Amino acid sequence: MFRLPFGERVDPLEEKRQARENTINSMITFCVLCAAIRIAPLVLEQSGF
């Protein structure tokens, strides 16, 4: 069983908010990376590489 150290209480609402924030940040990072992968060949083609 998982135990937290004494004196450290986890607020369920704070934990849920943090999980939501991490998920949104991960999705933004994923979308930016996908866009960069799609755009890179076009930029390289325009620059003559």
N, CA, C, O and CB atoms as a CASP TS submission, in Angstrom:
PFRMAT TS
TARGET T0000
AUTHOR 0000-0000-0000
METHOD Language model
MODEL 1
PARENT N/A
ATOM      1  N   MET     1       0.826  -1.181   0.000  1.00  0.00           N
ATOM      2  CA  MET     1       0.000   0.000   0.000  1.00  0.00           C
ATOM      3  C   MET     1       0.875   1.252   0.000  1.00  0.00           C
ATOM      4  O   MET     1       1.927   1.278   0.639  1.00  0.00           O
ATOM      5  CB  MET     1      -0.942  -0.006   1.205  1.00  0.00           C
ATOM      6  N   PHE     2       0.450   2.262  -0.699  1.00  0.00           N
ATOM      7  CA  PHE     2       1.198   3.510  -0.825  1.00  0.00           C
ATOM      8  C   PHE     2       0.856   4.418   0.355  1.00  0.00           C
ATOM      9  O   PHE     2      -0.319   4.628   0.656  1.00  0.00           O
ATOM     10  CB  PHE     2       0.884   4.218  -2.178  1.00  0.00           C
ATOM     11  N   ARG     3       1.872   4.952   1.019  1.00  0.00           N
ATOM     12  CA  ARG     3       1.654   5.868   2.139  1.00  0.00           C
ATOM     13  C   ARG     3       2.385   7.176   1.894  1.00  0.00           C
ATOM     14  O   ARG     3       3.513   7.192   1.402  1.00  0.00           O
ATOM     15  CB  ARG     3       2.120   5.236   3.464  1.00  0.00           C
ATOM     16  N   LEU     4       1.734   8.261   2.239  1.00  0.00           N
ATOM     17  CA  LEU     4       2.350   9.574   2.164  1.00  0.00           C
ATOM     18  C   LEU     4       3.104   9.843   3.459  1.00  0.00           C
ATOM     19  O   LEU     4       2.739   9.315   4.509  1.00  0.00           O
ATOM     20  CB  LEU     4       1.291  10.673   1.902  1.00  0.00           C
ATOM     21  N   PRO     5       4.129  10.643   3.395  1.00  0.00           N
ATOM     22  CA  PRO     5       4.842  11.012   4.627  1.00  0.00           C
ATOM     23  C   PRO     5       3.895  11.732   5.592  1.00  0.00           C
ATOM     24  O   PRO     5       2.954  12.404   5.170  1.00  0.00           O
ATOM     25  CB  PRO     5       6.069  11.912   4.302  1.00  0.00           C
ATOM     26  N   PHE     6       4.157  11.583   6.869  1.00  0.00           N
ATOM     27  CA  PHE     6       3.313  12.229   7.879  1.00  0.00           C
ATOM     28  C   PHE     6       3.362  13.741   7.725  1.00  0.00           C
ATOM     29  O   PHE     6       4.412  14.312   7.429  1.00  0.00           O
ATOM     30  CB  PHE     6       3.757  11.826   9.299  1.00  0.00           C
ATOM     31  N   GLY     7       2.226  14.380   7.925  1.00  0.00           N
ATOM     32  CA  GLY     7       2.158  15.824   7.869  1.00  0.00           C
ATOM     33  C   GLY     7       1.912  16.376   6.474  1.00  0.00           C
ATOM     34  O   GLY     7       1.621  17.563   6.322  1.00  0.00           O
ATOM     35  N   GLU     8       2.022  15.550   5.474  1.00  0.00           N
ATOM     36  CA  GLU     8       1.812  16.017   4.100  1.00  0.00           C
ATOM     37  C   GLU     8       0.472  15.487   3.618  1.00  0.00           C
ATOM     38  O   GLU     8       0.317  14.292   3.362  1.00  0.00           O
ATOM     39  CB  GLU     8       2.973  15.556   3.149  1.00  0.00           C
ATOM     40  N   ARG     9      -0.494  16.391   3.498  1.00  0.00           N
ATOM     41  CA  ARG     9      -1.828  15.985   3.073  1.00  0.00           C
ATOM     42  C   ARG     9      -2.027  16.422   1.615  1.00  0.00           C
ATOM     43  O   ARG     9      -1.598  17.500   1.204  1.00  0.00           O
ATOM     44  CB  ARG     9      -2.932  16.602   4.007  1.00  0.00           C
ATOM     45  N   VAL    10      -2.677  15.566   0.867  1.00  0.00           N
ATOM     46  CA  VAL    10      -2.928  15.855  -0.541  1.00  0.00           C
ATOM     47  C   VAL    10      -4.377  16.279  -0.693  1.00  0.00           C
ATOM     48  O   VAL    10      -5.299  15.550  -0.327  1.00  0.00           O
ATOM     49  CB  VAL    10      -2.609  14.625  -1.441  1.00  0.00           C
ATOM     50  N   ASP    11      -4.555  17.462  -1.236  1.00  0.00           N
ATOM     51  CA  ASP    11      -5.899  17.972  -1.498  1.00  0.00           C
ATOM     52  C   ASP    11      -6.386  17.362  -2.813  1.00  0.00           C
ATOM     53  O   ASP    11      -5.748  17.552  -3.848  1.00  0.00           O
ATOM     54  CB  ASP    11      -5.915  19.547  -1.559  1.00  0.00           C
ATOM     55  N   PRO    12      -7.510  16.630  -2.791  1.00  0.00           N
ATOM     56  CA  PRO    12      -8.001  15.997  -4.021  1.00  0.00           C
ATOM     57  C   PRO    12      -8.280  16.991  -5.144  1.00  0.00           C
ATOM     58  O   PRO    12      -8.031  16.695  -6.313  1.00  0.00           O
ATOM     59  CB  PRO    12      -9.255  15.221  -3.726  1.00  0.00           C
ATOM     60  N   LEU    13      -8.793  18.162  -4.796  1.00  0.00           N
ATOM     61  CA  LEU    13      -9.064  19.162  -5.835  1.00  0.00           C
ATOM     62  C   LEU    13      -7.768  19.691  -6.437  1.00  0.00           C
ATOM     63  O   LEU    13      -7.681  19.902  -7.647  1.00  0.00           O
ATOM     64  CB  LEU    13      -9.887  20.325  -5.261  1.00  0.00           C
ATOM     65  N   GLU    14      -6.764  19.903  -5.597  1.00  0.00           N
ATOM     66  CA  GLU    14      -5.472  20.371  -6.096  1.00  0.00           C
ATOM     67  C   GLU    14      -4.819  19.309  -6.971  1.00  0.00           C
ATOM     68  O   GLU    14      -4.218  19.631  -7.997  1.00  0.00           O
ATOM     69  CB  GLU    14      -4.543  20.742  -4.928  1.00  0.00           C
ATOM     70  N   GLU    15      -4.933  18.052  -6.572  1.00  0.00           N
ATOM     71  CA  GLU    15      -4.361  16.966  -7.359  1.00  0.00           C
ATOM     72  C   GLU    15      -5.051  16.863  -8.723  1.00  0.00           C
ATOM     73  O   GLU    15      -4.395  16.642  -9.741  1.00  0.00           O
ATOM     74  CB  GLU    15      -4.478  15.632  -6.598  1.00  0.00           C
ATOM     75  N   LYS    16      -6.367  17.023  -8.734  1.00  0.00           N
ATOM     76  CA  LYS    16      -7.125  16.972  -9.994  1.00  0.00           C
ATOM     77  C   LYS    16      -6.752  18.142 -10.897  1.00  0.00           C
ATOM     78  O   LYS    16      -6.596  17.971 -12.106  1.00  0.00           O
ATOM     79  CB  LYS    16      -8.643  16.982  -9.717  1.00  0.00           C
ATOM     80  N   ARG    17      -6.608  19.347 -10.304  1.00  0.00           N
ATOM     81  CA  ARG    17      -6.219  20.525 -11.073  1.00  0.00           C
ATOM     82  C   ARG    17      -4.836  20.351 -11.678  1.00  0.00           C
ATOM     83  O   ARG    17      -4.605  20.704 -12.834  1.00  0.00           O
ATOM     84  CB  ARG    17      -6.252  21.770 -10.194  1.00  0.00           C
ATOM     85  N   GLN    18      -3.916  19.805 -10.888  1.00  0.00           N
ATOM     86  CA  GLN    18      -2.556  19.583 -11.372  1.00  0.00           C
ATOM     87  C   GLN    18      -2.533  18.553 -12.497  1.00  0.00           C
ATOM     88  O   GLN    18      -1.804  18.720 -13.475  1.00  0.00           O
ATOM     89  CB  GLN    18      -1.649  19.128 -10.226  1.00  0.00           C
ATOM     90  N   ALA    19      -3.322  17.496 -12.368  1.00  0.00           N
ATOM     91  CA  ALA    19      -3.388  16.480 -13.422  1.00  0.00           C
ATOM     92  C   ALA    19      -3.955  17.071 -14.709  1.00  0.00           C
ATOM     93  O   ALA    19      -3.472  16.776 -15.802  1.00  0.00           O
ATOM     94  CB  ALA    19      -4.243  15.286 -12.966  1.00  0.00           C
ATOM     95  N   ARG    20      -4.983  17.907 -14.570  1.00  0.00           N
ATOM     96  CA  ARG    20      -5.586  18.552 -15.749  1.00  0.00           C
ATOM     97  C   ARG    20      -4.579  19.485 -16.416  1.00  0.00           C
ATOM     98  O   ARG    20      -4.459  19.506 -17.641  1.00  0.00           O
ATOM     99  CB  ARG    20      -6.862  19.339 -15.352  1.00  0.00           C
ATOM    100  N   GLU    21      -3.864  20.249 -15.608  1.00  0.00           N
ATOM    101  CA  GLU    21      -2.855  21.167 -16.140  1.00  0.00           C
ATOM    102  C   GLU    21      -1.739  20.415 -16.852  1.00  0.00           C
ATOM    103  O   GLU    21      -1.290  20.838 -17.917  1.00  0.00           O
ATOM    104  CB  GLU    21      -2.272  22.022 -15.018  1.00  0.00           C
ATOM    105  N   ASN    22      -1.289  19.311 -16.280  1.00  0.00           N
ATOM    106  CA  ASN    22      -0.246  18.506 -16.920  1.00  0.00           C
ATOM    107  C   ASN    22      -0.729  17.909 -18.238  1.00  0.00           C
ATOM    108  O   ASN    22       0.029  17.835 -19.205  1.00  0.00           O
ATOM    109  CB  ASN    22       0.212  17.391 -15.982  1.00  0.00           C
ATOM    110  N   THR    23      -1.984  17.485 -18.274  1.00  0.00           N
ATOM    111  CA  THR    23      -2.546  16.919 -19.502  1.00  0.00           C
ATOM    112  C   THR    23      -2.619  17.980 -20.600  1.00  0.00           C
ATOM    113  O   THR    23      -2.269  17.714 -21.750  1.00  0.00           O
ATOM    114  CB  THR    23      -3.946  16.332 -19.234  1.00  0.00           C
ATOM    115  N   ILE    24      -3.074  19.175 -20.243  1.00  0.00           N
ATOM    116  CA  ILE    24      -3.167  20.257 -21.231  1.00  0.00           C
ATOM    117  C   ILE    24      -1.781  20.628 -21.752  1.00  0.00           C
ATOM    118  O   ILE    24      -1.603  20.833 -22.952  1.00  0.00           O
ATOM    119  CB  ILE    24      -3.854  21.498 -20.617  1.00  0.00           C
ATOM    120  N   ASN    25      -0.804  20.713 -20.858  1.00  0.00           N
ATOM    121  CA  ASN    25       0.560  21.041 -21.279  1.00  0.00           C
ATOM    122  C   ASN    25       1.132  19.964 -22.192  1.00  0.00           C
ATOM    123  O   ASN    25       1.836  20.275 -23.152  1.00  0.00           O
ATOM    124  CB  ASN    25       1.464  21.225 -20.058  1.00  0.00           C
ATOM    125  N   SER    26       0.838  18.710 -21.902  1.00  0.00           N
ATOM    126  CA  SER    26       1.316  17.621 -22.751  1.00  0.00           C
ATOM    127  C   SER    26       0.674  17.684 -24.137  1.00  0.00           C
ATOM    128  O   SER    26       1.344  17.452 -25.143  1.00  0.00           O
ATOM    129  CB  SER    26       1.023  16.266 -22.095  1.00  0.00           C
ATOM    130  N   MET    27      -0.612  17.995 -24.190  1.00  0.00           N
ATOM    131  CA  MET    27      -1.301  18.093 -25.480  1.00  0.00           C
ATOM    132  C   MET    27      -0.759  19.260 -26.305  1.00  0.00           C
ATOM    133  O   MET    27      -0.588  19.138 -27.518  1.00  0.00           O
ATOM    134  CB  MET    27      -2.814  18.255 -25.267  1.00  0.00           C
ATOM    135  N   ILE    28      -0.493  20.382 -25.652  1.00  0.00           N
ATOM    136  CA  ILE    28       0.059  21.540 -26.370  1.00  0.00           C
ATOM    137  C   ILE    28       1.438  21.197 -26.925  1.00  0.00           C
ATOM    138  O   ILE    28       1.742  21.509 -28.077  1.00  0.00           O
ATOM    139  CB  ILE    28       0.146  22.781 -25.436  1.00  0.00           C
ATOM    140  N   THR    29       2.269  20.557 -26.108  1.00  0.00           N
ATOM    141  CA  THR    29       3.604  20.158 -26.562  1.00  0.00           C
ATOM    142  C   THR    29       3.505  19.199 -27.747  1.00  0.00           C
ATOM    143  O   THR    29       4.248  19.334 -28.719  1.00  0.00           O
ATOM    144  CB  THR    29       4.394  19.502 -25.409  1.00  0.00           C
ATOM    145  N   PHE    30       2.592  18.232 -27.669  1.00  0.00           N
ATOM    146  CA  PHE    30       2.404  17.264 -28.746  1.00  0.00           C
ATOM    147  C   PHE    30       1.972  17.965 -30.041  1.00  0.00           C
ATOM    148  O   PHE    30       2.494  17.662 -31.114  1.00  0.00           O
ATOM    149  CB  PHE    30       1.359  16.206 -28.337  1.00  0.00           C
ATOM    150  N   CYS    31       1.030  18.891 -29.941  1.00  0.00           N
ATOM    151  CA  CYS    31       0.544  19.594 -31.134  1.00  0.00           C
ATOM    152  C   CYS    31       1.634  20.468 -31.753  1.00  0.00           C
ATOM    153  O   CYS    31       1.764  20.524 -32.976  1.00  0.00           O
ATOM    154  CB  CYS    31      -0.676  20.453 -30.784  1.00  0.00           C
ATOM    155  N   VAL    32       2.406  21.141 -30.923  1.00  0.00           N
ATOM    156  CA  VAL    32       3.498  21.972 -31.440  1.00  0.00           C
ATOM    157  C   VAL    32       4.537  21.099 -32.137  1.00  0.00           C
ATOM    158  O   VAL    32       5.035  21.459 -33.203  1.00  0.00           O
ATOM    159  CB  VAL    32       4.158  22.786 -30.297  1.00  0.00           C
ATOM    160  N   LEU    33       4.862  19.967 -31.547  1.00  0.00           N
ATOM    161  CA  LEU    33       5.829  19.054 -32.156  1.00  0.00           C
ATOM    162  C   LEU    33       5.315  18.510 -33.487  1.00  0.00           C
ATOM    163  O   LEU    33       6.066  18.445 -34.461  1.00  0.00           O
ATOM    164  CB  LEU    33       6.142  17.897 -31.201  1.00  0.00           C
ATOM    165  N   CYS    34       4.048  18.123 -33.537  1.00  0.00           N
ATOM    166  CA  CYS    34       3.467  17.632 -34.797  1.00  0.00           C
ATOM    167  C   CYS    34       3.486  18.724 -35.867  1.00  0.00           C
ATOM    168  O   CYS    34       3.801  18.452 -37.025  1.00  0.00           O
ATOM    169  CB  CYS    34       2.020  17.140 -34.570  1.00  0.00           C
ATOM    170  N   ALA    35       3.152  19.944 -35.485  1.00  0.00           N
ATOM    171  CA  ALA    35       3.168  21.050 -36.447  1.00  0.00           C
ATOM    172  C   ALA    35       4.585  21.295 -36.956  1.00  0.00           C
ATOM    173  O   ALA    35       4.784  21.534 -38.147  1.00  0.00           O
ATOM    174  CB  ALA    35       2.603  22.335 -35.807  1.00  0.00           C
ATOM    175  N   ALA    36       5.571  21.236 -36.060  1.00  0.00           N
ATOM    176  CA  ALA    36       6.962  21.442 -36.474  1.00  0.00           C
ATOM    177  C   ALA    36       7.417  20.352 -37.439  1.00  0.00           C
ATOM    178  O   ALA    36       8.143  20.632 -38.393  1.00  0.00           O
ATOM    179  CB  ALA    36       7.887  21.475 -35.248  1.00  0.00           C
ATOM    180  N   ILE    37       6.998  19.120 -37.200  1.00  0.00           N
ATOM    181  CA  ILE    37       7.368  18.017 -38.092  1.00  0.00           C
ATOM    182  C   ILE    37       6.731  18.206 -39.458  1.00  0.00           C
ATOM    183  O   ILE    37       7.355  17.912 -40.478  1.00  0.00           O
ATOM    184  CB  ILE    37       6.947  16.662 -37.491  1.00  0.00           C
ATOM    185  N   ARG    38       5.479  18.700 -39.492  1.00  0.00           N
ATOM    186  CA  ARG    38       4.804  18.915 -40.777  1.00  0.00           C
ATOM    187  C   ARG    38       5.388  20.114 -41.533  1.00  0.00           C
ATOM    188  O   ARG    38       5.442  20.096 -42.763  1.00  0.00           O
ATOM    189  CB  ARG    38       3.301  19.123 -40.553  1.00  0.00           C
ATOM    190  N   ILE    39       5.820  21.142 -40.820  1.00  0.00           N
ATOM    191  CA  ILE    39       6.303  22.370 -41.451  1.00  0.00           C
ATOM    192  C   ILE    39       7.770  22.264 -41.883  1.00  0.00           C
ATOM    193  O   ILE    39       8.167  22.897 -42.862  1.00  0.00           O
ATOM    194  CB  ILE    39       6.133  23.543 -40.496  1.00  0.00           C
ATOM    195  N   ALA    40       8.568  21.482 -41.177  1.00  0.00           N
ATOM    196  CA  ALA    40      10.006  21.402 -41.450  1.00  0.00           C
ATOM    197  C   ALA    40      10.327  21.067 -42.911  1.00  0.00           C
ATOM    198  O   ALA    40      11.176  21.739 -43.499  1.00  0.00           O
ATOM    199  CB  ALA    40      10.634  20.365 -40.549  1.00  0.00           C
ATOM    200  N   PRO    41       9.691  20.061 -43.524  1.00  0.00           N
ATOM    201  CA  PRO    41      10.019  19.773 -44.929  1.00  0.00           C
ATOM    202  C   PRO    41       9.708  20.938 -45.873  1.00  0.00           C
ATOM    203  O   PRO    41      10.434  21.173 -46.838  1.00  0.00           O
ATOM    204  CB  PRO    41       9.262  18.545 -45.387  1.00  0.00           C
ATOM    205  N   LEU    42       8.630  21.661 -45.589  1.00  0.00           N
ATOM    206  CA  LEU    42       8.259  22.800 -46.448  1.00  0.00           C
ATOM    207  C   LEU    42       9.301  23.908 -46.325  1.00  0.00           C
ATOM    208  O   LEU    42       9.677  24.518 -47.325  1.00  0.00           O
ATOM    209  CB  LEU    42       6.850  23.341 -46.071  1.00  0.00           C
ATOM    210  N   VAL    43       9.761  24.168 -45.122  1.00  0.00           N
ATOM    211  CA  VAL    43      10.772  25.208 -44.914  1.00  0.00           C
ATOM    212  C   VAL    43      12.084  24.804 -45.578  1.00  0.00           C
ATOM    213  O   VAL    43      12.732  25.619 -46.235  1.00  0.00           O
ATOM    214  CB  VAL    43      10.991  25.466 -43.403  1.00  0.00           C
ATOM    215  N   LEU    44      12.469  23.551 -45.406  1.00  0.00           N
ATOM    216  CA  LEU    44      13.715  23.080 -46.027  1.00  0.00           C
ATOM    217  C   LEU    44      13.643  23.138 -47.546  1.00  0.00           C
ATOM    218  O   LEU    44      14.626  23.478 -48.204  1.00  0.00           O
ATOM    219  CB  LEU    44      14.023  21.652 -45.580  1.00  0.00           C
ATOM    220  N   GLU    45      12.474  22.804 -48.108  1.00  0.00           N
ATOM    221  CA  GLU    45      12.300  22.851 -49.553  1.00  0.00           C
ATOM    222  C   GLU    45      12.384  24.287 -50.062  1.00  0.00           C
ATOM    223  O   GLU    45      12.980  24.532 -51.111  1.00  0.00           O
ATOM    224  CB  GLU    45      10.961  22.226 -49.949  1.00  0.00           C
ATOM    225  N   GLN    46      11.806  25.224 -49.346  1.00  0.00           N
ATOM    226  CA  GLN    46      11.849  26.627 -49.737  1.00  0.00           C
ATOM    227  C   GLN    46      13.252  27.204 -49.649  1.00  0.00           C
ATOM    228  O   GLN    46      13.625  28.073 -50.438  1.00  0.00           O
ATOM    229  CB  GLN    46      10.913  27.435 -48.873  1.00  0.00           C
ATOM    230  N   SER    47      14.035  26.712 -48.678  1.00  0.00           N
ATOM    231  CA  SER    47      15.393  27.257 -48.503  1.00  0.00           C
ATOM    232  C   SER    47      16.398  26.588 -49.422  1.00  0.00           C
ATOM    233  O   SER    47      17.544  27.033 -49.483  1.00  0.00           O
ATOM    234  CB  SER    47      15.844  27.100 -47.058  1.00  0.00           C
ATOM    235  N   GLY    48      16.022  25.544 -50.135  1.00  0.00           N
ATOM    236  CA  GLY    48      16.882  24.921 -51.105  1.00  0.00           C
ATOM    237  C   GLY    48      17.703  23.745 -50.598  1.00  0.00           C
ATOM    238  O   GLY    48      18.658  23.329 -51.255  1.00  0.00           O
ATOM    239  N   PHE    49      17.351  23.213 -49.461  1.00  0.00           N
ATOM    240  CA  PHE    49      18.105  22.045 -48.958  1.00  0.00           C
ATOM    241  C   PHE    49      17.592  20.777 -49.528  1.00  0.00           C
ATOM    242  O   PHE    49      18.108  19.705 -49.212  1.00  0.00           O
ATOM    243  CB  PHE    49      18.050  21.969 -47.457  1.00  0.00           C
TER
END
